[in-house]
Amino acid sequence: MPSSYIETTNEGLIPIYPASHDVEAVLAAAGKVVTFDTEDQFELAMAGACLAGWAYRFIAALEAWFVVHGLTPAQARLLVAGNIAGATGYALARQDASLGIVSDGIATPGTYTKAGLDHLLKTKAALPIRLAGCAPSMPDRKPIAPLRSCITDAHTLHSHSRVWGNGTTASSDGQFFRASDRAAKRGDVNLHYGSEPGSKFYSHLSDQYGYFSILPISPTESEAAYVLDGLFDQETILDIQEHFTDTGGASDHVFGLFALVGKRFAPRLRNLKDRKFHREGRRLPGADEPHRSTDQHRVDPRPLGRPAASGRIDSDARRRPLDDP
């Protein structure tokens, strides 16, 4: 809607449905009237009308950056709004042009534009670009995950989220929900929660109190198997370096896998004094053999974990840490 700039300019867009010459004649003085063919198109256009309010915040953030670095407020406004107006003017004038191709023609290798664009894409800072993942046509496998990622990313980018943490630590735990009526027939019983059947969800929560993974699991399954799933099978901009769980999320395998991927695992273990981490006096095979230089022959397992953390691993990386130096 053009309400934000109707007093100054008449360049805003006014969506209407159905078509009406009388309505168009009245609203034409306030902006460009766009008529839509269906009510569904009109509802989408009303969502698009929110872009003006979002754009002002975006422009204000860019303005503030230039002011902090030495420009006057008037210079910053002219520089930011002028460049955006130029880009939007060209986009409207060249309806036949692909905006992605136009961007690639400007952001050529070796330019600051290319370096900045690569940084934005790498850090997923251009959050509106990811809103396409919130479309109703998303895969049925995880229909809610892209929506949750969008919300979590918006929360992460908000300045107030820094009050709680910097987004590098997280914790996970399971929540059991009792089932009744027909749902009880499909639920499992875990005596730890009582004799009633139910379902269980294993949730990952960042130190900024944003959920980035919620996995449905059986109440009778071990939670430890899903700790790394939640960390890596998610699409947010969070970069978790240290993860906390309770005793249910801890196992020897999880300790080892966290070391492989270069992250810290910090469980809160129940009955810690009763756990055995090492047996004193037990001699390992080959203990009497002369030891080779540790610094010279130590094998770093992390090259195996780095590709695993990215979701793929090849045979060369799998063999390399096992080769005898």
C-alpha positions in Angstrom: 0.0 0.0 0.0 1.2 3.5 -0.7 0.2 5.0 2.7 3.9 5.5 3.8 4.7 7.8 0.9 1.3 9.1 -0.5 1.9 12.6 0.8 5.2 12.9 -1.2 5.0 10.8 -4.2 2.5 8.8 -6.2 4.8 6.0 -7.3 3.5 3.3 -5.0 1.5 0.3 -6.1 -2.1 -0.2 -5.2 -3.5 -3.8 -5.7 -7.2 -4.2 -6.3 -9.6 -7.0 -7.0 -12.0 -7.3 -8.7 -11.4 -4.7 -11.5 -13.4 -1.5 -11.2 -13.0 1.6 -13.3 -14.5 3.8 -10.6 -12.1 2.5 -7.9 -9.1 2.8 -10.3 -10.1 6.4 -11.1 -10.2 7.3 -7.4 -6.9 5.6 -6.4 -4.9 6.5 -9.5 -4.0 9.9 -7.8 -2.2 8.0 -5.0 -0.2 5.6 -7.0 -0.1 3.0 -9.8 -3.2 0.7 -9.6 -2.6 -2.9 -10.4 -5.6 -5.1 -11.0 -5.5 -8.9 -10.3 -7.5 -11.6 -11.9 -8.2 -13.8 -8.9 -8.7 -13.4 -5.1 -5.7 -15.6 -4.4 -3.4 -13.3 -6.5 -4.8 -10.3 -4.6 -4.0 -11.9 -1.2 -0.4 -12.5 -2.3 -0.2 -8.9 -3.5 -1.3 -7.7 -0.1 1.5 -9.6 1.5 3.9 -8.0 -1.1 2.6 -4.6 0.0 4.4 -5.2 3.3 7.7 -4.8 1.4 7.7 -1.1 1.9 7.7 -1.3 5.7 10.5 -4.0 5.5 12.5 -1.9 3.1 12.6 1.1 5.4 14.2 -0.9 8.2 16.7 -2.3 5.7 17.6 1.2 4.4 17.8 2.5 8.0 20.3 -0.3 9.0 22.5 0.5 6.0 22.2 4.3 6.7 23.4 3.7 10.2 26.4 1.8 9.1 27.6 4.6 6.8 26.9 7.3 9.4 29.0 5.3 11.9 31.9 5.2 9.4 31.9 8.9 8.6 29.1 10.0 6.3 26.5 12.6 7.4 22.9 11.4 7.7 21.9 13.2 4.5 24.8 11.7 2.6 24.0 8.2 3.9 20.3 8.6 3.0 21.2 9.7 -0.6 23.8 7.0 -1.1 21.6 4.1 0.2 18.2 5.1 -1.1 19.6 6.4 -4.4 21.3 3.1 -5.2 18.3 1.1 -4.2 16.0 3.4 -6.3 18.4 3.0 -9.3 18.3 -0.8 -9.0 14.5 -1.0 -8.6 14.1 1.5 -11.5 16.2 -0.7 -13.8 14.4 -3.8 -12.7 11.0 -2.2 -13.6 12.3 -0.9 -16.9 13.8 -4.2 -18.0 11.0 -6.7 -17.4 12.6 -9.1 -19.8 15.9 -9.3 -18.0 16.8 -11.9 -15.4 17.8 -10.1 -12.2 20.2 -12.9 -11.4 22.0 -12.4 -14.7 22.0 -8.6 -14.1 23.6 -9.2 -10.7 26.2 -11.5 -12.1 27.1 -8.9 -14.7 27.9 -6.4 -12.0 29.4 -8.7 -9.4 32.3 -9.9 -11.6 35.3 -11.7 -10.1 37.8 -9.4 -8.5 35.3 -6.7 -7.6 34.2 -5.6 -4.2 30.6 -6.3 -5.3 31.4 -9.9 -5.9 33.3 -10.2 -2.6 30.5 -8.7 -0.7 27.9 -10.8 -2.4 29.8 -14.0 -1.8 30.1 -13.1 1.9 26.3 -12.5 2.1 25.5 -15.8 0.5 28.1 -17.7 2.5 26.8 -16.4 5.8 23.2 -16.6 4.7 22.8 -13.0 5.8 20.4 -12.2 2.9 17.5 -13.7 4.9 14.7 -12.6 2.5 16.3 -14.7 -0.2 15.6 -17.7 1.9 11.9 -17.0 2.2 11.4 -19.1 -0.9 12.0 -22.1 1.3 8.8 -21.1 3.2 6.6 -21.7 0.1 3.7 -24.2 0.3 5.3 -26.3 -2.4 8.1 -27.4 -0.1 8.9 -31.1 0.1 6.6 -33.2 2.2 9.5 -34.9 4.0 10.0 -32.0 6.4 7.3 -29.4 5.7 7.8 -27.4 8.9 11.6 -27.3 8.9 12.1 -24.4 6.4 9.5 -22.4 8.3 11.2 -23.0 11.6 14.5 -22.1 10.1 13.2 -18.8 8.8 11.8 -17.9 12.2 15.0 -18.9 14.0 17.2 -17.0 11.6 15.1 -13.8 12.0 15.4 -14.3 15.8 19.2 -14.8 15.5 19.7 -11.7 13.4 17.7 -9.5 15.9 20.0 -7.4 18.1 18.1 -8.4 21.3 19.1 -12.1 20.8 22.6 -11.1 21.9 21.3 -10.5 25.4 21.2 -14.3 25.9 24.1 -15.6 23.9 26.0 -15.4 20.6 24.5 -18.4 18.9 27.5 -20.7 19.2 26.3 -23.0 22.1 23.2 -25.2 22.2 21.5 -27.9 24.2 19.1 -30.7 23.4 16.7 -32.8 25.4 13.6 -35.0 24.8 10.0 -34.2 25.7 7.4 -36.9 26.2 3.8 -36.3 25.4 1.1 -38.7 26.6 -1.4 -39.9 24.0 -5.0 -40.7 24.5 -8.0 -42.1 22.5 -7.0 -43.3 19.0 -3.4 -41.8 19.3 -2.7 -44.1 22.2 -2.8 -47.1 19.9 0.1 -45.8 17.9 2.1 -44.6 20.9 4.9 -46.5 22.8 5.3 -47.0 26.5 8.4 -45.9 28.3 8.3 -46.8 32.0 10.5 -43.8 32.8 7.5 -41.6 32.0 4.9 -43.9 33.4 2.7 -46.7 32.1 0.7 -44.5 29.6 1.7 -44.6 25.9 2.8 -41.5 24.0 5.2 -39.8 21.6 8.5 -38.1 22.1 10.3 -35.2 20.4 14.0 -34.5 20.6 14.6 -30.7 20.5 17.7 -28.7 19.9 17.7 -25.2 21.4 20.4 -22.5 20.9 21.8 -20.2 23.7 19.5 -17.5 22.2 16.5 -19.7 22.9 15.8 -20.4 19.3 14.7 -23.9 18.3 16.7 -25.2 15.2 15.7 -28.9 15.2 12.8 -30.8 16.5 12.9 -34.6 15.7 10.1 -37.0 16.4 11.5 -40.2 17.9 10.2 -43.3 19.6 9.9 -43.0 23.4 11.9 -46.2 23.8 14.9 -45.0 21.6 18.1 -43.7 22.9 18.4 -39.9 22.6 22.2 -40.1 22.0 21.6 -41.3 18.4 19.9 -38.0 17.5 22.3 -35.4 19.0 24.4 -35.0 15.9 21.3 -35.3 13.6 19.9 -32.2 15.0 23.1 -30.3 14.8 23.8 -31.0 11.1 20.4 -31.7 9.6 19.2 -28.1 9.9 19.2 -25.1 7.7 19.7 -22.1 10.0 22.6 -19.7 10.1 23.6 -20.8 13.5 27.2 -22.1 13.9 27.1 -24.3 17.0 30.5 -25.0 18.5 29.6 -26.4 21.9 26.7 -28.7 22.7 25.1 -29.7 26.0 22.9 -32.7 26.8 21.8 -34.6 29.8 22.8 -38.3 30.5 20.3 -39.6 27.9 22.1 -37.8 25.1 25.6 -39.0 26.1 27.4 -42.1 24.8 31.0 -43.0 23.9 30.1 -42.8 20.2 28.8 -39.2 20.6 32.0 -38.2 22.4 34.1 -39.6 19.6 32.1 -38.1 16.8 32.1 -34.6 18.3 35.9 -34.9 18.4 36.0 -35.9 14.7 33.9 -32.9 13.6 35.8 -30.4 15.7 33.1 -29.5 18.1 32.9 -29.6 21.9 30.5 -32.0 23.7 29.6 -31.1 27.3 27.0 -33.5 28.8 25.6 -33.2 32.3 26.1 -36.8 33.5 24.0 -38.4 36.2 25.8 -40.4 38.9 29.2 -39.2 37.6 31.1 -40.7 40.5 29.8 -44.2 39.5 31.0 -44.0 35.9 34.3 -45.7 34.8 36.3 -43.7 32.3 39.6 -45.6 32.7 40.8 -48.6 34.6 43.9 -48.1 36.6 46.6 -50.8 36.3 45.3 -52.2 33.1 48.0 -52.6 30.5 47.2 -52.2 26.9 48.6 -54.6 24.1 52.0 -53.4 23.1 52.5 -51.3 26.2 56.0 -52.8 26.6 57.1 -51.9 23.0 59.3 -48.7 22.5 57.1 -45.7 21.8 57.5 -43.7 18.7 57.6 -39.9 18.8 54.1 -38.8 19.6 54.4 -35.4 17.8 56.0 -37.0 14.7 53.6 -39.9 14.3 50.3 -38.6 15.7 47.4 -39.2 13.3 44.9 -36.3 13.3 41.4 -37.8 12.9 39.7 -34.5 12.1 40.2 -34.7 8.3 37.8 -37.5 8.5 35.3 -35.5 10.5 35.4 -32.3 8.4 33.8 -33.9 5.3 31.5 -35.9 7.5 30.3 -32.6 9.1 29.4 -31.3 5.6 27.2 -34.3 4.9 29.5 -36.2 2.6 32.7 -38.3 2.9 34.8 -40.0 0.2 37.0 -43.1 0.3 40.3 -41.1 0.3 39.3 -39.2 3.4 38.2 -42.4 5.1 41.5 -44.1 4.5 43.9 -41.2 5.1 43.8 -41.1 8.9 44.3 -44.9 9.0 47.5 -44.9 6.8 50.6 -45.7 8.7 52.9 -42.6 8.6 
